[in-house]
């Protein structure tokens, strides 16, 4: 966990609060201190290109090097420098600011500095006061930021369990529309188990959780889920994010969210100041344009990008959401290899001739329907065995509660025996069908004559034609007695009316006749005939090579 502490340099009481807070902090915590004057106008800057984070033992060294003569930097600019130096990740950071008695006349710039850190960088902001009464300028700042005011440092013992602080993105990337909810915190009760998943490598999490889809929980295969769970909660001062939690809790109990969170290697991660849409100039441009639209764009793809996929569920009794980590494709593939090794006896002498044994061609071909039936049957089998175990325990007057790890072992063992029995009872002769070379031959078709491509070209041509049509509001009246403005009059006698028609009753000007013959429309382009082609839309269901 990282902490940033802003304090008036001449206030001895604030120094005492900081020193007491450092004694309670976790050893792995790092700090950044900003010493300011009594009005939060100027602050001490060490004139370095990047922000240095120190351990709690570096507090004395920082105080010894602070000189009142070096207070030559605006505090608002120092906050922007701090924002630019942050990594482009969702690293958890808390900011404590010890409020002065009064703010400077130039304090308006502080609004933007604090607001940027809270909204764009998801920093948990807390104000601390050592005075019984606050000035009007200080109260206006705290009301604008909707931040708590406390009289001491709030040390949360769960801070060292916090893995990530960021926002949730619900975005339709096709239409580029959606919502972003800031102020979320992700924590874990067993960080060691999560680190074992990454082989104890140091990783960083991305800036936002992306909601991919809403699915029925009963359709999620159990073999995709791991026993690693995380807790997702919202900071209490984010009203829009609480609406997201309430909406999720009030939805159907069977529906869950599928989400993902980007993970990066700790090396070569750029800072926010190096990205075009997160640096200080981008923030000021956003504020000048529209202060109500201050959300950052989507996360850029960084080197060594991998996604952590999970299922989001809720117990509906609290505002904390549970994230169940899903297995990665590598884990699933390794499990498949383990199953193959148990089913097919591959000796060391025959590993070189594995292609000659045609192991892959002899495996059963399971379609989607059969896989769904197998999954449902496995769930019923596990439930029935678990129920039998409970009944047996009740008969013996024993405790029916089971430990979570024991339940996981029981389900894994049942699944393993179930799959083992399927492969043992599988009859290779009944399902193994050799595909002849005649069936695999596909007639080569010119890509320009693909029915799908011709249909798309026709639809595109039709849309362009419709866009070229003039609006009916700009077309003159289709009437035989429509005339130019200089020939128009307020009244129209019968004799004047008859001069617009010919003796046979037809209009004098055929282009202005209300009964004129409609011109021929645009010739519809037909699909070229081909022996192996079908017409649209039947061609959509036909499978072609490389389509």
N, C-alpha and C positions, 0 to 999 in steps of 0.2 A: 504494500500500500504506500502511496506517495501523498505527502501533506505539503501544502503551501500555507505559510503563516505570514500575515501582514500585520504589523504592529507599530504604534508610535514609539519612536526611539527613546524619548525622554520620559516615558511613562514607566516607573519602576514597578507598579502593580501588574502591568501587562507582562513584564519580564518574569515575574513570579509565577503567573499563570502558565506561561510557556514552559518554564522549567519543571513545574509539577506535572504538566501534560507529557513531557518527554520521558519522565520516569515511568509512566504507565504504558507507554507505547511499546509495540512489538519490536523485537531486535531487527527484524528484516525490513522495517519501515525506513523510508528515506524522506528527507525534508528539503524545502527551499524557503529561505527566510527573506522577507522584504521589509526593510526598516524605512519608515516614513516620518515626516514631521507631524506636528500636532493637528494640522488641518487637512491631511491627506492630499497635499498638493505636490510637494517634491519628495523624492525618495533616494535612497542610496543605490547606486549602480556600480558594478565592478568593471564595466566596459569590456564585456566579453561577448563573443559571437553566439554562445550557446549557454543554456542554463545548467548549472552544476547542482546535482542532487547529493546531499551529504547525509551521513547517519546522525543519530542524535548526539553523538559525542562532538560533532562539529559545531554545536551551538556556541560554545565558549570561544572557539576560533573566529566565528563570524562576528561576535560582539566585539572582540578585541580589535578587529580590523576596520570596523565602522567608524567613520569620521564625519562629523557634522558638516565639514566643509565640502564633502563629496555629494551632498544632497542637491544634485543638479539635473535630475531626470524627473519628468512628470510621472506620477504614479500610473496614470492611464496608459502612457506609452510603455511602461514596464510590464503592465498586464498583457498588452499586445505582443511584446517580445516573448513573454512566457508562453502565450498561446501559439506563436509561430514555432517555438522550440519543442513543442510536444510532438511525440511520435504519431504517425498517421494510423493509430490503433485505438481500441477502446480501453486503454489502460486506466485503472481506477485511480482517481486523484480527488482528494478533499482539500477545500480551501477554507481556512479560518481567517477571518478579518476582525481584529479588535477595533471597534468603532471609536473614533475620537469624539470629543465633546461637540465639535462643530466642523463642518466641511468648508473648504475654500470656495471662493466665488467662482472659480473655474472648475467646479466639480461636475459639470454636465458631461464631460468626457469620461468620467468614471462609470456613468450609466452604460455606455457602449462597451467598455472594457469588461465589466462584470457580466453584462448580459451576453456577450459573445462567449465567454468561458462557460456560462451555464447552458446556453442553447446549442452552441456548435460543438463544444467539447465535453458536454455532459459532466461537468465538474460539480460535485456536491458542495454547495456554498452555504456557509453558516457564519452569522455575525455574532460577535461577543462584545458585551459592554461591561465596563467597570464603573459606570455612573448610574445614579438613580434616575436621572432625567436626561432625555436626549433632545437635541435641537430639532427644529422643524426640517432643516435641510437633511439631517441624518434619517429622520422618519420617512421623508419622501423617497429617499434612495432605497430603504428597506421595503417600502410598500410597492415600489415599482418592480423590484426583483422578487417579491413574494417569498422572502427568506426568513427563517426563524432567527429570533434574537434571544440569546441565552447569556447567563452570567458566568459560565465556566465552559471549559472545553468538554465536549461530549465525546468520550472515548468508548467506542463500541468494540467489544471483545471479538465481534465477528468481522472486524475490518480485515484481519489477515486472511479470512476465508473468502473475501471478495475477489472474484476472478476478473470481472469485467464490468464496466459502466458505459452505457451507450443508449441507443435508441432502437425502436422496432419500426421497420419499414414495411408497409402494406402497399405495394406499388404494382400497377399494371404496366409492364415495360413496353407493351405494344402501343398503347395510347399515351404512355408517359404521364399517367395520372395516378394519384393515390395519396396516402397519408403517412406521416412520420411522427412517432410518439416518443419524445425524449424522456430522460430521467429514469431509466431502468438499471437495475443492479443484478448481477448474476453471481451466485455464491455456491459453495460446495462444502459439505460436511466431511468429505474424504478427498482431499486434494491429491493425496498420494496415489489413490486408485486412478485418478484422471491422468496423472503424470506417467503412470505405468503404461497407459494406452499409447502415449507418445514416446515410450522408451526413455523416460526421464529427460527428454530434450526440452530446452527452453523455447517456448512458443509465445506468440502474441496473438490476441484475438482482434478481429476487425472492429470497425466503428459501429456497425448496425446489424441487428438480427433481421433477416429477410423472411417474411411469411410467404411460403410457396403455394400452399393449397390447404383446403379444408376437406378432410376425408372422414369416412366412417371408421371408428376404432376397430370394429369387428373385421374389417377387410385388411388390416395390417398384419402381415405374417409375424408370428412370434419369434421366428428365428432371426429376424432383423434387429430385434431389440437387445440391448445389453443391460447389465445390472448397475450401470452408472447413471445416477440422477443428479440434477442440478436444481437450484431454487432461483426463480426469477421473481423479483419484487420491484415495485415502483417507489421512487422517492415521494414522500407524502405531500410535497408542495406542487406536484405536476398534476393538474386537474384533468387535462386532456388524456393523459396516460391512464388515469384511474377510470375514465369512461371506457377505454379499451378493455380493462380488466373486468368491469361490470358487464359489458356487452358479451364478453366471452363466457362469463359465469352464467349468464341468463340464456345462453344458446342451448341447443339440443345436447343432452348428456352424451350421446353416442358420437358427436362430432369432435374431432381434435384437429389441431393445426400441425402442419408439417413445415418446419423452418430450417434455416441453415445459418451458420456463422463462419465467416472466413477466418482462417488461421494462417499465420506467417512465421517464417523463421526470424529469429531475433536479429539476424544480420541483414544489413543493407535495407533497413526500413526508413523511408524518407520522413522528414518532419513536415508538419502542416504548413510551415512557411515556404516549402519548396513546391507545393501544389498550387495550381493557378486559382482554384475555387475555394481555398481555405485560408489563404494568407490574409494579412491585415487589409491590403488594398481591396480584396474581394469582399471582405466584410463591410468596409465603409461604402463600397459601391452598392451593396445590397441595402444598407440602411438608407442611403440617399434615394434609392429607387422606391422601396416600399418597406416600411418598418414591420409590417404584418407578415411579410414573407421572408423569413430568415433561415429556412432550412437548407442544409447543404445538398448538393446533388448526390447521385448514387456513388457508391464506393468504387474507386478505381482498382483495376487488377494489378496487384503488386507481385514481385518475384516470389517464387516458392508458395504459390497460392494453393491452399487446400480448404475444403469445406467440412465443417462439423455439422452433420445432419442430426435432427432430433424431432421428437414428438412432444408437443406442448399440451399438457392436461391440467385440470384443476380439481381440487377436492371440494370446491364450492362452499367451504366453511371459512376460508380466509382469502386474502388478496394475494397470496403467494401461488404462483404457477409452478408446476413441476415439469422439468425437461428431461425426458428419457433419451439418452444417447443411442443412436442407431449405429449398427455396424457399418464399417467402411467397405467398399468393394474389395479391397485387399483381404479383409477378414473373411468375407463371404467366399472368396476364391480359395483361400487357404483351407476353409472348412470343407469345401467341395473336394479338394485334393485329399484331405484326410479320409473322407468317405470313400473315395476311389481306392485309396490304399487299403482300406479294410475290406472292400468288396472284391477287388482284383488283386490277386497275389502276384506281386511283381518282385521276382528275385533279383539279386544283384547281377546274376549272370545274364539275365534277359532284358536288363534295362536298355542296353544298346539296341536291341531288336524290338523296342516297344511299338514301332510303326508296323512291323511285320505281324504283330499279334492282333492288330486292328482293335485295340481296346476301345477307342472312341466310337468306332462304328458299331460295336456290339452293345453299347449302352442303350437303355430304354429311352424312347422319345416321349416325353410327357408334355402334353399341350396345356393351355391355360385352364381349361375346364377340369382336367384330371388333377392338376396341381391344387386347384381350389378345393376339390373334393377330398384330396389327401390332407390338406390343412384342416378342413372342418372335422374330418374323422379323427385326426390327431388331437384336436381340442376336446372332442367328446370323450376320447379315450382317457386323456389326462384328468378330465373332470370326474369321470366315473371311478377311476382308480383312487383319486383323492377322496372322493365320497366314501368309498369302501374303507379306506384307512381311518377316516373320522368315525364311521360306524363301529369299526373294530376297537378303536380307542374308547368309545363310549361304553361298549360292552364290558371292557376291562376297568372302567371307572378311572381312566387316565386322562391326563390333560390333552385337549385337542388342538392347542395352539402349536404352531410350527414356526421355527425360525426362518427368516428370509433366505438365508444361504442354504438351509436344508431344503426349502421349497424349490430353490433354483436347481439344486443337484437332482432332486426328484423329477422335475420336469425335463431336465436335460437327459437324464437316464431313460425316461420313458420315450422321449423323441428318438434317442439313439437306437433303442430296441425296436421301435416302430419302423424306422428306416431300414434297419438291418433285416427285419423280416420281409420287407417289400423286395429288397434286392435278392434275398435268398429264395423267395417264391417266384421270382420273375423268370418266365419262360422265354428264352431268347428266340426259339423257333417261331413263336406265335407273333412276334412283333418285328422281327428283323426282315425288312423288305429291301431288296436291292433295287436301286433305281437304274434303269437301263439308260444307255447313252442316247437312245432316241428321244426319251422324255426330257433329257437335259438340254437338248438342242433348242436354242431360241433364235427365231428368225431375226436377222438384223434389220432394224427399221431406222430410216433417216430421222435424226432428232427433230428436224424441222417439220416432220409429218406426225409427230406424236399427238394423239388426240387431246391430251391434257394441255399441251402447249398451244394448239390451235384454239382450244376453248378459251384459254386465258387471253390470247391475242384478240379473239372476237369480243370478249367482255371489255377489254381495255379500249378497243376501237369504239364500242358502243358508248362507253362512258365519255370518251373525248368528243363524240358527236353530240351527245346531250349537253355538254358544257358549251358547245359552240352555238347552240340555239339561243335566239334572243328572247328576252323576257316578254311575256304578253302585255306587260304594262307599257312597253315602248313600241308596240305594233299599232299602226293607225286603225281606226274603226273600219271593219269590213262591211261597209254600207255603200250602195250605189250612189247615194246623194252626199257622200263625203266629199268635200271640196277644200280648196286651199283657204286659209284664213281671210284673204282679201276678197274671196268670192262668197263667203258665208254671210248670212243675214239672220236677223232675229226671227222672221216668219218665213214660211214657205207656202206659196199659193199652189193650186192644182196644176196650173199651166207650167210653172217653174219645176214642179215635181215631175211632170211627164217628160221633160226634156232630158232627164237622166236615163230614160229607157228608149229602146229601139221600137219600131212599129210591131215587131213580133213579140214584144213583151220582155225580151232579154235586156240585160244591163248594157248601157252604152259603153262602160269601161269594164271589160270582163275580169280585170284584176281586182276590182272592188265589188264583185258580185257576191252576195251572201250564199248563192247556190252554185258557185263555181266548182268545177271539178277539182278534186284534191290532186295535187301533183304526186307522182310516184315517189315513194320513200327511198331511203338509202338501201341499196342492194345488200341483203344479208349474206355474209360470207359463209359458205357451206364448207363442212369438213371434207377434205379430199377422200375419195373412196379408195379403199385398200382391202385386199382380201382378209388380212389379219386385223384390221381396224374395226372398231365399233363406233356407233354414233354417241354423241353426248346427250344425256348424262350417264348412259350405261357404261361408257368407257372409264368412269371413275372407279368402278368395282373390278376392272380387269387389271391383272398384275402384269406389268411389262418389265423388261430388263432395265435395271437401274432407275426405276420410278418408285 
